[in-house]
Amino acid sequence: MKTDEIKKNFINFFKKHEYKELNPSPLVIENDKSLLFTNSGMVQFKNIFLGLEKYLYPRITTIQPCVRLGGKHNDLDNIGKTPHHNTSFEMLGNFGFEHVSKEEAINLAFNFLTHTLELNKDKIFITINKNDDDVLNIWLNQVKKDKIILGDNDTNFWQMAENGPCGFCSEIFYNINESNENKNLLEIWNLVFINFNKENGKLNKLNTLNIDTGMGLERIASIKQNVFDSFKTDIYSEKIKNIIDLFKINIKEDNPNIRIITDHIKTSIMLINENVMPSNDGRGYILKKLLRRSIIKKQELKIKTSLSTLVDIFLNKNEKIDNTNIKKNIIRNEEIKFENTIKNGKKFIKKITQKEKNISGKTLFTLYDTYGIPIDIIENFTKESNIKLEINDFKKELENNILKNKLKSKKQIDDISYIKNITPTKFLGYDKNNIETKILKIIIDKNEEKEININKKGILITQETTFFSEKGGQIGDTGTITASEKTFEVTDTKEINNIYLHYGIMKNGSFKTGDSVITNINEDKRHLIANNHSATHLLHSALKKILGAHVKQAGSLINEHYLRFDFIHFKTLSIEEKNKIENTINNHIQKNLQVKIKLDSLSKEKNKFNKIKDRKIIIGEDTSEELCAGTHVKSTAEIGLFKIIKEFGIGSNTRRIEAITNYTIIKLLEENENIIEKLNIMLKTKKESLIEKIEKIIKNNKDIEKENQKLILENAKIQLEKNQITINNNIKIIPFYINSNDIQQLNNLISDLKKSIIINLFKYKEKNIIKIILTKDLECLNAVDILNEIKKNVHCEGNGNKKIANGIILNKINNNEIISYVQLYLQKHTK
């Protein structure tokens, strides 16, 4: 049975049993900082399980693409070594909230496996928690007692965090041996029964039961296709063959390296599709790690072909050429960078091993974590040198890093504990600037308080609000929350799980929980932000139109002063392109295009619970249409004007535009006019002659600089001839005291000298610099050794090679003393 058929059968089966099919969530969940990627089907329902949101449907089914890398669910080291581990997979899931039972979940799962998929009932084994008598009795109606394995809380208990919803779980295994004994069991489905709440180590039974189940598509496909190996299923097998053909190598399809490359490139493309870019932290670091592991495996196979050529193998049928080229460029750029990194890493290791006979755990961790070079590569490189690697210390460094990440993740969960059991805030700020509402909670220093007094900083949570919370790049609103003579000044607004948090300080009087108050946003600031937000949408549209469909948003910041827009593009924008973008946007502004808001029926239903993620902003008939929760103008004429003030790169294939609108442009023009007027007065010229005058001054300065350089060279030649000190064997020490940062100039000066040690001492950027240069015919001496002799007597840092050494002298010292140390060295080492 093909995987597409399995998926179709799964959805149809649960729809037949009154489960609502929902779309999967994105791999990147922007509002959940505790997860790098969606790693299970339950992620989009996390807040329902936590009691922070109300469910829309009591029974739901999904097919969720997942990525498991990092943290508890980290399958990276198993890829290629086992037949059933992958960094990305699809999870078939069904979920029930309140109106479900354990019996329903178990019977549906068993019926789907044995009737719809026609799996052999005798090969199914079950694990349960030994304390879950209900589940034991239900399973005994389906399988024999010897097919049930009793587990404990270590194996059959699920919890999201240290505190919160949790419960027993029951796992379904399938015996992939020919016999029916439980010798080679493959886990295929996990049924979680959430009916406890854990607080301070104590389990409290909940009044309702929630169900969370997940079955791995790759695993069930390997059974139905009778291959018992996810890499041999129709998900991977054809792709592996195509990759081997493309690389023109003679290896078997079960080669671990080719499996790793296939798995990692597949997952990398999934991440790039969601605008993840290689970087040194967060999600970008995971992508970078996947690509770099693939590059290493490619090198081990001695393959010269670029990994970017594999993109075509993983293409969707409807993929546009522009999008394909983006993926290829991202992978190729990372490939080039990492190949250079490996070269530099090897140089770094070589440098260490010239001085040391072992590499410390800390250094190994730096090579592993910063350079991205796996330990096995370091081991191979140092094998012939008999260098000892402190592997145990490296493992400790690795464990410490994992512990730090766990503590950080735990902190992120604990930090929002004060918003539990609060009804989501109703946001009314699209249509109103101020409303009367009620204070639900007062938070001071992360603790819930009954009252906030004057001059105290804190957070107010109200029943409704007009304050827009920070999201989608737009900053949070500011303003005041008032009641008669009482005033709380709101300095920022944020949102967690649809709860709006008003940060600020109590300016007058005091507030108590339950007080009636009025929310008042800063209307002028809101309008300026709306100008910039709508302009950002026009910018995104113009970039796609002028630069190409490959342009994707990679981040933004929208405040009252300016807008910042990050986007995927591969080169600096030309002046012509920037002018064209500005003209396109200003034309849209002048046309006074209407800005409309559209919500589909599902979004309208979601809005009952304050979910506004599917709100569309439509500008004009076909100018721009984007999902956006931000605040916008009613028509483009309100924006006034648009001007790009900066455009620059911020990372690999990522550009940034900073722009201004409306009154900010007028202010900039006024400032520029003032600068021009001041220049006119200083240079005693008129506006129309200003550029010509400045060009003339620049030319005169260049002529003066040339003359200065000529004089410096003449002075240097005089010093080189005058300052020669002859030592043993006619070796000369030649000190001179002119800034010689220009290497070419220095080489020209000393090219005719023989048997000479040039000691160049000068001041540069408040630092005392020393350069030691040996002429080519001095083979018996070493510039670094001379510098080291100076270091014995002077506080000095630096290094170099046999012919040239550079240093910085960190304490005050007479130049003649430096020369005396060089003389001393020569007396010791020459006769």
Secondary structure as the mmCIF struct_conf table of DSSP 4:
data_model
#
loop_
_struct_conf.conf_type_id
_struct_conf.id
_struct_conf.beg_label_comp_id
_struct_conf.beg_label_asym_id
_struct_conf.beg_label_seq_id
_struct_conf.end_label_comp_id
_struct_conf.end_label_asym_id
_struct_conf.end_label_seq_id
HELX_RH_AL_P HELX_RH_AL_P1 THR A 3 LYS A 16
TURN_TY1_P TURN_TY1_P1 HIS A 17 GLU A 18
HELX_LH_PP_P HELX_LH_PP_P1 TYR A 19 TYR A 19
STRN STRN1 LYS A 20 GLU A 21
HELX_LH_PP_P HELX_LH_PP_P2 ASN A 23 PRO A 26
BEND BEND1 LEU A 27 VAL A 28
TURN_TY1_P TURN_TY1_P2 GLU A 30 ASN A 31
TURN_TY1_P TURN_TY1_P3 LYS A 33 SER A 34
BEND BEND2 LEU A 36 PHE A 37
BEND BEND3 SER A 40 SER A 40
HELX_RH_3T_P HELX_RH_3T_P1 GLY A 41 PHE A 45
HELX_RH_AL_P HELX_RH_AL_P2 LYS A 46 PHE A 49
TURN_TY1_P TURN_TY1_P4 LEU A 50 GLY A 51
BEND BEND4 LEU A 52 GLU A 53
BEND BEND5 LEU A 56 LEU A 56
BEND BEND6 PRO A 58 PRO A 58
STRN STRN2 ARG A 59 VAL A 67
BEND BEND7 GLY A 70 HIS A 73
HELX_RH_3T_P HELX_RH_3T_P2 LEU A 76 ASN A 78
TURN_TY1_P TURN_TY1_P5 ILE A 79 LYS A 81
BEND BEND8 THR A 82 THR A 82
TURN_TY1_P TURN_TY1_P6 PRO A 83 HIS A 84
BEND BEND9 THR A 87 THR A 87
STRN STRN3 SER A 88 GLU A 98
BEND BEND10 HIS A 99 HIS A 99
HELX_RH_AL_P HELX_RH_AL_P3 LYS A 102 ASN A 111
HELX_RH_PI_P HELX_RH_PI_P1 PHE A 112 THR A 116
BEND BEND11 LEU A 117 LEU A 117
HELX_RH_3T_P HELX_RH_3T_P3 LYS A 121 LYS A 123
STRN STRN4 ILE A 124 ASN A 129
TURN_TY1_P TURN_TY1_P7 LYS A 130 ASN A 131
HELX_RH_AL_P HELX_RH_AL_P4 ASP A 133 LEU A 140
TURN_TY1_P TURN_TY1_P8 ASN A 141 GLN A 142
BEND BEND12 VAL A 143 VAL A 143
HELX_RH_3T_P HELX_RH_3T_P4 LYS A 145 LYS A 147
STRN STRN5 ILE A 148 GLY A 151
TURN_TY1_P TURN_TY1_P9 ASN A 153 THR A 155
BEND BEND13 ASN A 156 ASN A 156
STRN STRN6 PHE A 157 GLN A 159
BEND BEND14 MET A 160 ASN A 163
STRN STRN7 GLY A 164 ASN A 175
BEND BEND15 ASN A 177 GLU A 181
TURN_TY1_P TURN_TY1_P10 ASN A 182 LYS A 183
BEND BEND16 ASN A 184 ASN A 184
STRN STRN8 LEU A 185 GLU A 199
TURN_TY1_P TURN_TY1_P11 ASN A 200 GLY A 201
STRN STRN9 LYS A 202 GLY A 216
HELX_RH_AL_P HELX_RH_AL_P5 LEU A 217 LYS A 224
TURN_TY1_P TURN_TY1_P12 GLN A 225 ASN A 226
HELX_RH_3T_P HELX_RH_3T_P5 SER A 230 LYS A 232
BEND BEND17 THR A 233 THR A 233
TURN_TY1_P TURN_TY1_P13 ASP A 234 TYR A 236
HELX_RH_AL_P HELX_RH_AL_P6 SER A 237 PHE A 247
TURN_TY1_P TURN_TY1_P14 LYS A 248 LYS A 248
TURN_TY1_P TURN_TY1_P15 GLU A 253 ASP A 254
HELX_RH_AL_P HELX_RH_AL_P7 PRO A 256 ASN A 273
TURN_TY1_P TURN_TY1_P16 GLU A 274 ASN A 275
BEND BEND18 ASN A 280 ASP A 281
HELX_RH_AL_P HELX_RH_AL_P8 GLY A 282 GLU A 300
TURN_TY1_P TURN_TY1_P17 LEU A 301 LYS A 302
BEND BEND19 THR A 305 THR A 305
HELX_RH_3T_P HELX_RH_3T_P6 LEU A 307 PHE A 314
TURN_TY1_P TURN_TY1_P18 LYS A 317 ASN A 318
HELX_RH_AL_P HELX_RH_AL_P9 ILE A 321 LYS A 355
BEND BEND20 LYS A 357 LYS A 357
STRN STRN10 ASN A 358 ILE A 359
HELX_RH_AL_P HELX_RH_AL_P10 GLY A 361 ASP A 369
TURN_TY1_P TURN_TY1_P19 THR A 370 THR A 370
BEND BEND21 TYR A 371 TYR A 371
HELX_RH_AL_P HELX_RH_AL_P11 ILE A 375 THR A 382
HELX_RH_3T_P HELX_RH_3T_P7 LYS A 383 SER A 385
TURN_TY1_P TURN_TY1_P20 ASN A 386 ASN A 386
HELX_LH_PP_P HELX_LH_PP_P3 ILE A 387 ILE A 387
STRN STRN11 LYS A 388 LEU A 389
HELX_RH_AL_P HELX_RH_AL_P12 ILE A 391 ASP A 414
TURN_TY1_P TURN_TY1_P21 ASP A 415 ILE A 416
HELX_RH_3T_P HELX_RH_3T_P8 SER A 417 ILE A 419
TURN_TY1_P TURN_TY1_P22 LYS A 420 ASN A 421
HELX_LH_PP_P HELX_LH_PP_P4 THR A 423 THR A 425
STRN STRN12 LYS A 426 PHE A 427
TURN_TY1_P TURN_TY1_P23 GLY A 429 ASP A 431
BEND BEND22 ASN A 433 ASN A 433
STRN STRN13 ASN A 434 ILE A 444
TURN_TY1_P TURN_TY1_P24 ASP A 445 LYS A 446
STRN STRN14 ASN A 447 GLU A 449
BEND BEND23 LYS A 450 LYS A 450
STRN STRN15 GLU A 451 ILE A 452
TURN_TY1_P TURN_TY1_P25 ILE A 454 ASN A 455
STRN STRN16 LYS A 457 THR A 462
BEND BEND24 GLN A 463 GLN A 463
STRN STRN17 GLU A 464 THR A 465
HELX_LH_PP_P HELX_LH_PP_P5 PHE A 467 SER A 469
BEND BEND25 GLU A 470 GLU A 470
STRN STRN18 LYS A 471 LYS A 471
TURN_TY1_P TURN_TY1_P26 GLY A 472 GLY A 473
STRN STRN19 GLN A 474 GLN A 474
HELX_LH_PP_P HELX_LH_PP_P6 ILE A 475 ASP A 477
STRN STRN20 GLY A 479 ALA A 483
TURN_TY1_P TURN_TY1_P27 SER A 484 GLU A 485
STRN STRN21 LYS A 486 ILE A 496
TURN_TY1_P TURN_TY1_P28 ASN A 497 ASN A 498
STRN STRN22 ILE A 499 ASN A 508
BEND BEND26 GLY A 509 GLY A 509
STRN STRN23 PHE A 511 LYS A 512
TURN_TY1_P TURN_TY1_P29 THR A 513 GLY A 514
STRN STRN24 SER A 516 ILE A 521
HELX_RH_AL_P HELX_RH_AL_P13 GLU A 523 LEU A 547
TURN_TY1_P TURN_TY1_P30 ALA A 549 HIS A 550
STRN STRN25 GLN A 553 ILE A 558
BEND BEND27 GLU A 560 HIS A 561
STRN STRN26 LEU A 563 ILE A 568
BEND BEND28 PHE A 570 LYS A 571
HELX_LH_PP_P HELX_LH_PP_P7 THR A 572 SER A 574
HELX_RH_AL_P HELX_RH_AL_P14 ILE A 575 GLN A 590
TURN_TY1_P TURN_TY1_P31 LYS A 591 ASN A 592
STRN STRN27 GLN A 594 GLN A 594
STRN STRN28 VAL A 595 LEU A 599
HELX_RH_AL_P HELX_RH_AL_P15 SER A 601 LYS A 606
HELX_RH_3T_P HELX_RH_3T_P9 ASN A 607 PHE A 609
TURN_TY1_P TURN_TY1_P32 ASN A 610 ASN A 610
TURN_TY1_P TURN_TY1_P33 LYS A 613 ASP A 614
STRN STRN29 ARG A 615 ILE A 619
TURN_TY1_P TURN_TY1_P34 GLY A 620 THR A 623
STRN STRN30 SER A 624 LEU A 627
BEND BEND29 GLY A 630 GLY A 630
BEND BEND30 LYS A 634 LYS A 634
STRN STRN31 SER A 635 SER A 635
HELX_RH_3T_P HELX_RH_3T_P10 THR A 636 ILE A 639
STRN STRN32 PHE A 642 GLY A 651
TURN_TY1_P TURN_TY1_P35 SER A 652 ASN A 653
STRN STRN33 THR A 654 THR A 661
HELX_RH_AL_P HELX_RH_AL_P16 ASN A 662 LEU A 683
TURN_TY1_P TURN_TY1_P36 LYS A 684 LYS A 684
HELX_RH_3T_P HELX_RH_3T_P11 LYS A 687 SER A 689
HELX_RH_AL_P HELX_RH_AL_P17 LEU A 690 LYS A 722
TURN_TY1_P TURN_TY1_P37 ASN A 723 ASN A 723
STRN STRN34 ILE A 725 THR A 726
HELX_RH_3T_P HELX_RH_3T_P12 ASN A 728 ASN A 730
STRN STRN35 LYS A 732 PHE A 736
BEND BEND31 ILE A 738 ILE A 738
HELX_RH_AL_P HELX_RH_AL_P18 ILE A 743 ILE A 750
TURN_TY1_P TURN_TY1_P38 SER A 751 ASP A 752
BEND BEND32 LYS A 755 LYS A 755
STRN STRN36 SER A 756 TYR A 764
TURN_TY1_P TURN_TY1_P39 LYS A 765 GLU A 766
STRN STRN37 LYS A 767 LEU A 774
TURN_TY1_P TURN_TY1_P40 LYS A 776 ASP A 777
TURN_TY1_P TURN_TY1_P41 GLU A 779 CYS A 780
HELX_RH_AL_P HELX_RH_AL_P19 ALA A 783 LYS A 791
TURN_TY1_P TURN_TY1_P42 LYS A 792 ASN A 793
BEND BEND33 VAL A 794 VAL A 794
STRN STRN38 CYS A 796 GLY A 800
BEND BEND34 LYS A 802 LYS A 803
STRN STRN39 ILE A 804 ILE A 809
BEND BEND35 ASN A 811 ASN A 811
HELX_RH_AL_P HELX_RH_AL_P20 ASN A 815 HIS A 829
#
